[in-house]
Amino acid sequence: MDINQLLLELTVRKTPADPYGTDLTYEYGSSRREIEGFLIGRMPFDNRQQRAIEIIEGIMTLHGKQRLLQQVALLAQVERGIRALQPYVRDHVVHALLSFLLGILLNEDYLQHPQTLLDFKWRLAGLLHDVAYPMEVAANIAEPFTRGINDIKRQLGVNAPDIHANIDLKALSTLQNGVNGFRLIQARLDQWELDIDAACEYESSVRSGKACHGMLGALAILYVIDLMYQKYNPKRELRPIYLEDNTDWNQQHFEDDVVTACSAIFLHNLPPHCFAGAKITRTRAPLAFLLKLSDCLQEWERPKHDHPNGWPSDRFDIEVNAGGVKLYAAIDEARKSKMRQDIAGCLDAPDVQII
């Protein structure tokens, strides 16, 4: 079966007590009509990107965080604009919504952690995890230039440090009231029992000239939402605070949901060596596990250099239950092998198969 059709069908859950079913698209802040149009409607890819932005905006607006959607819109615009410079760039807007919907299925039937999705943190992590991707593309575009300079240096036999185009947004880690964003993320990584030094990994990425959109995005989202809390709850009170948009700005939500979501985003693009000491597990870190798994499995309809329109959704099918996940993909074996490596390198998930 076409995986998009399957995702649509499985958003309705029927039980003997509820024969008409519960519509999960409504539970997660959207509507069946707009999700159906997005999943199985026929439209040009640019129109699909715009539709994805509109749906994401609707989901996020329920939580008063619509300012973040300016970044999502910018992401789509930048991706369209940079295709002339880097034509093999992959889409990250349609992908964000598809991986979010896939995550609903994985969470309900595989992880069986419904609370992971019913609050704000999955919407934040699932929908915005690639928001900083244009910064990574900027570094990739600059790399041939700096590589040329380094090659000249080596040809001349001159002993000098390599040159890198460093993208450093470390200033985003300084939050309001003197709070350090790296420390907030590190505390969550420690809670998840991961052997990762967040600040050191970031510094290493900057020095190498290889921008990591996961780390940059986590810092950016944490910074922007912290600004909102500074405006609406400057004393950071741990109590319900409802203002004009009927959003609760209780500091507890920031500490529980926002920091957790940003920590999951921080992890999702880190290289496998970061997980050599300990991998992400579904029991200790269900949100981080869900984000990485959804991100890795969502491979259909993602344009790339050898597939300008991406692999069609009817080449993919999926079986999900408490015993495991089987993704059936009628694509080349090399790409399936890469997907398996990405999952095995970061997640403790021996019951996830790509067939």
N, C-alpha and C positions, 0 to 999 in steps of 0.2 A: 504493500500500500504506500501511496505518497505520504511522506512523513508530515507534510504540512496539513494534509487532510486528517491524518491521525491526531495531530496536536489539537486540531479544532474539535474533533469528535470527543476527545478525552477531557475537554474542559467542562463537560456536563457529567456530573456524578449522580447516578440514580441508585436508590435503595428501596427495599420494600416499604419502608415508612415514608419515602419521598419519591414516588414513581415519576414525577415530572423532572426531578433532578435538581441539583444545585449547580448553578453556572459559575465556574471558577473565574471566568473573565470578569464577572461582576465583583467577586470576592477580592480580586487583586486590582481593582480600581479601574477597569476598562469596561467595554461592553461587547457582547457577542457580535453585534452587527459590524463594528469597526474591525474587530479581530478577524472575522470571517473575510471581510473585504481585503484585509492585508495579507492573510495567509493564502487564499485561493483565488483572489481577484487577478485578472489579467491587466497589467499596466507596465509601461516602460520603467526601467530601473530608477531613473531620477524621480519619477512620480512615487515610486515605492519608498524611496528614502524620505520624501516629504511626508508621506502617509505615516511612516514610522515615527518621525519627529512629532507629528500631531498627536499620535496615540501616547507616546511617552510624555508629552506635555500634559495631556489629560490625566494620566496616572499620577504624575508628580504634583500637579496643581492641587490635588486633594489634600496634600500635606503642606501647602503654603511654600513649597520650595521651587516655584516656577522660575526663579531667577537663574537657577542652574541650567535651565533649558536653553538659555542664550549660548552656553558652551556647546550643547548638543547641536544646535543649529549651525554654529560656527564649524563644528567638526564636519558636518555634511558639506558645507560650502568649501571648506579647505580641501576636502578629499576630491571634490569635483575639480577644483582649480589646479591641484597638483598632479593630475593625471598626465599632463603634458611633460612634466619633469620626471615623474616616477610612475609610468603607466601600469606597472604591476602592483600598485598599492591595493590592498584589500579593503573592502567595505567594512566599516565598524558601526554603522548606524542601523541598517537593516539587521545586521548580525546581533546588535545589542538586544533588539526586541525579540528576535527568534530565540536567542539563548535564554532570555528571560522567560519566555513561554515554555521552552524545553525544561527549564529549571522547575517550573510548577509541576510538571509530570514527574520529574526525577525526585522531587521532594515528597510529593504525595505518595508515590508508589514504591520508591526505592529507599530513600533515607527515612521516610515516615516521621519527619519533623515538621508537622504543619505550622507550628508557631514560627519557624524560621521564615516562612513566607508571608504570614498574615500581618506582620508588622512592617515598619518602614525600611528596615535594613536590607531586605532582599530587593526591594524596588530600587533602592539607592545603588546597591552593589551590582545587581543584574543589568540595570538599564544604563548606568554611567561608568562602567568599569574601563571603557576605552576612550574616555573623554579627552585624554591628553595625547592621543596617538599622533596628532599633527606635530607635536614637539619631537617625537621619535623620528618622524619622516624628515623633519628639518635636519636632524643630525645625520641621517642616512644620505641626504642630498649633499651635504657638505663633505662627507667622507672621501669621495674621489679626489676632491681638491687637496685635502690635507694629506691623503695617501701619496699624491703626486709629489708634494714637497718632501715627504719622508723618503720616497724612492730616490729623488735627486740627491738628498743628503747621503744616502747609503752608496750611491754610485760614485760620489766624490770621496768617499771614505772619511767623511768628517764625523767625529764623535760628538753628537749633540742629541738632546732628548727629542723623542718624536713629538710632532705637533698634532693636537686634536682640537676639533671644534666642540668645545665643552658647552653643554646646556645645563646651567645650574639654577634651579629654582629653590635653593635651600632657604631663602628668605620666607618662603611659604610655611616653613616649619615653626616660625615664631608667631604663635597665636596671641589673641588678646589676653590681657591680665598676666602676661609673662609666662604663659603655659607653652611648653615645648611639644610640638606635634610628634616628633620622633619618640619622645618618652611615652606618649599616650599609645602609639602604635606598638612600641616595644613591650609595654605592659601586657597588651593583648597577645602578642606573639609568645611571650613567656607563659601566659595562661594556657595557650594552646600547646605548650611544651615543644616549641620549635627551636632549633639551634641556629637562630638567625639574629645577627646584630643589624638592626634596621638602618641606623645611621652609617655604619661602616659599609654596608652594601650600597647605600646611596652614594657615598663618597667614592667608592670604587667605580661605580657606573660613570660618574662625572669625569673622573681622571682618565678613563679609557675612551671617552668621547662617544660612548654607546648609551644614548638616552633610553631609559626604560619608562614606557608610558604608564605602566602600572604604578610605579613609585611616584612619578610626577602627578598622575591623576589623583592618587590617594591624598597627597599633600595639598593639591589644589582644592579638592572637594572639602576636606577637613577645614581648610583655611576659610573658604567662602561661607560654609555653614556656621563656623565659629563667629564670623562677622555678623551673621543674622542673629545669633544668640546674644551677641554683645549689644545689638540694637534693642531686641525685644525682652531680654532677661539679663541686663548688665550685671546684676548681683549674683547671677548664676544660682538662683534659688532652686532647691529641690522640692518643688511643689507645682501643681498645675497652674499655668499662666496662659490664659486665652486672650488673644487680642483681636484685631478687626477681621482677620481672615479665619477665625475660629480654629486656629492651629494652637496646639498645646506646646509651649516653649519651655516646659519643665527641663531643667538641666540634666535630670536623670536620663531623658531620652537621648541627649547628646552623648553622655558617657556610655550608655548601654548600646544604642542602635548605631549612631553615627560613627563612633570610634571603631566598633566592630566591623561595619561595612567598609570603612576606609582601610582597615587592616587587611581585610580580604582582598580588596582591590590592590593594595601594596604588594601582596604575595603573588597575584595571579600570573604575572609575566616574569617572575624571577627564574633564573636558569636552574637546571637540576642540581648543580653542585651545592646550592643553598639548602637542599633537602637531604644531603648525604647523611647527616646525623639523625634526622627525624623527618618523617613525611607527614603531610596533612592527613588527619584521620577524620572520619565522619562523626565520631563520638565526641572528640575534644573540640573540633572546629567545624561544625556542620555547615556554617555559612561559607567559609573559605573553601571547604571541600566542594560544596554545591557550585560555587562560582567557577572554580577551575574545571570541574567536570563538564559543566554546561558549555563553557568556553571552548574546550577541546572537542567536544562531540558535534558542535554546530558548524558543520563543514559545507552544507549545501547552500547554493545560491550566494556564494562568496566570490566575486570576481577576482581573478588573478591573471598573471601574465600568460599562462598557457590555457586558461579558460576564462575569456573575457566576460562571459555571463555567469561564470560559476557552474558547478555541477547542478543539474536540475533536481528538484526535491523528490521526483519520482524514482530517483536512483537510491533513495534512502528509506529505511524502515527501522522500527525500533520496538523492542520488547522490554518492558520494565516491570519488575516486581520486587518484593522484599529480598528475593534470593540473588538478584543481580540485574545487570543491564546488558542487552545485546543490541548493538547498532549494526544493521546490515547496510553495507555501502558498496554499490556497484561502481567503484572508481578504481584508479590504478593502485597497485599493491604498495608502491613506494609511499604514497600519501597516507594510506592506512597504517603503514609501519611507523611513519612519523607521528601520527596521532597516538598510537599505542605508546611510543616512547615518551611523548609529552605527558601522558597520564601516569605511566609507571614511574617517571622520574620525580614526580612531585606528590602523588597521592598513594595512600595505602588502599588500593582498590583492585584486588585480584579477581573480583567477581564482575568486573566490567570488561566486556569483550567487543572488539570491532571485527566484524566478519565480512 
